[in-house]
Amino acid sequence: MNLIVECNQCEADFELALEDLLKEPRKLSCPNCGIKADPEVVEAMATALDEAVAQAARLRRRFKISFGMESDELESNSDDEVDLPDVEDDEDSLWRDEGEDDAEEEEED
C-alpha cells in the first residue's frame, strides 16, 4: 500500500510505501524541503493503517473496499498543529521597491 503525501510547508508531493514506514518511521520527511514528521506519530499512524488493511482483507471475499483520506477532513488536536509563518498574498509586494511605498503614500496626501 502506498501513501501519497503533500508537504504543508513547500507543497511538494511524494509517495511512500506503508511497509517502509512500518520498518523506518523516521523515513517520513519531505524530499524537497527536508521537514520531518515525529517518528512516534508516524509509527502509530502506520500501525493503525496496517491494521485497517488487515481487517479490510478479511472482508475481501464478499466486498471490494477502497478508501481515500484528505487530512483537511480529519479532526485535529491543537497540540498537533504547527504554525507556519504568514506570507503576504499581495503579489505586487514581491515586485515593489521600498521607496515606492513612500512615494505612493505621498501621492495620496
Secondary structure, DSSP 8 states (H G I E B T S, - for coil): -EEEEE-TTT--EEEEEHHHHHH-GGG-B-TTT--B--HHHHHHHHHHHHHHHHHHHHTTTT--------GGGS---TTT----------THHHH--HHHHHHHHHHH-
